[in-house]
Amino acid sequence: MGTVKIKVEPIERFFERTRALARRADAGKPIAESRVVGFEDVDDLLALLSQKRMQLLKALKQEPGSIADLARRLRRDRAAVTRDVQALARFGVIEVSERPLPGHGRQKWVRSVSGAIELVARV
């Protein structure tokens, strides 16, 4: 598990990074696996990483689990945890999969996609 970088950066920097990766690919050079979630505005980054979502990420770093399990561990409403899981998954910070639940169908299983999250914001 690598590091997810969540950063505030101008759109131009995103395109520079993308062009550099394309040049490496065109040259047949290896491209290191990386996950970068970029925002143009610090307010957008802070909207994603609320205090409750940060607690959720810390809980997932300790141990993955079902949404019901996470809600219980965090002492939060299951619907609120579901909304937070959906938001974080949409940006690729966590991963949600389905697992069979013996006798009851399926359950959503949530895990972190990285060992660490690096926040970068320059104001």
N, C-alpha and C positions, 0 to 999 in steps of 0.2 A: 504494500500500500504506500503510495506516494503522498505528496502534499497537494491540497487544493489551494490555489491562490485566488483570493477574492479581492479585487482591487478596483480603485477608481482610476480611470485613465481616459484620455481623449480618444475619440473614435479613430483618429489618425494613427495612434499608437497600436490599436488593434490591427489595422490594415498593414502597418509595418511588420508586426509580428507574423501575420498571415503570409505576407509576401516572402519573408525570410524562410519560413517553413516550406513554402512552395519551391523556392530556389534549392533548398536542401533535397527535397524530393526529386526535383528535376535532375539534380546532379547525382542521384543515386546514393546519397548519404543517408545514414540512419537518422531517424527523428525520435528523440527521447519522448517517452510518454509524459504528458502533462495535462493538468486540468486548470484552466483559468476561467474565472467568472468575472467579467468586466462590466463596470457601470460607468456611465459618463458623469453621474452626479452622486455625491456622497449621501444625499438624502435617500436616493434609491437603494443604495447599499444598506443604509441603516434601517430602511423599511423591511428588507429581507431578513436582516440579522437582529431581530428584536431580542429582548432579554429572554423571553420564553423559548424562542427558537435556539438561542445559544445553549440554554439548559438542555434542550432536546439533543443537540449535537454532542454535548458532553456525556449525556446518558448513553448515546449510541456508541461513543468512543469506548466506554467501559464495557458495554455488552449490547449486541443487536437484540431485537425483539419484535413482537407483534405490536400493532397500534394499541390494542387493549392493554398489553403488558407495559408499554411505555406510559400510557395514561395513568396506570396504577402506580408505577414507579415514581412518576413526576407529580402525582396527586393533582391531576388535571382532568378536565372533561374530555371524553374520548373524541367528540366532534371537533374540539379545538385542536387537539393533537393531530387529528386527521387533516385539518386545514394546513397546519404547519408542515406536516410531512409532505403534502402535495406541493406546497410552495418551494420547499427545499429540494424536492425531487425534480421539479420543473427546471431548476438551475443546475442540476447535476451534482449537488453537494452530498446527497444521500441516494441510496438505491432502494427501490421497493420491488419486491417480487411476491408471488403467491406461492403458498405452500399448502399441501393437503392437510386438513384438520380431521383426524380420525372421527368418523361418525357425524361430522358437521359441515362437510363441504371444504371450503378453502379459507385461508386467512392471509392477510397482507403481512409480509415480513420486511422489516426495515433494518438497513445496515448503513454504516458510514462507508464512503468510497475511498477514504484516505485515512492515514494515520495522524495527519495534522492538517490544520487549516491556517493558512497565513493570510492575514489581513493587511492590505497595503492601501493607504489613503494619503494623498498629498493634497493639501488645501492651499 
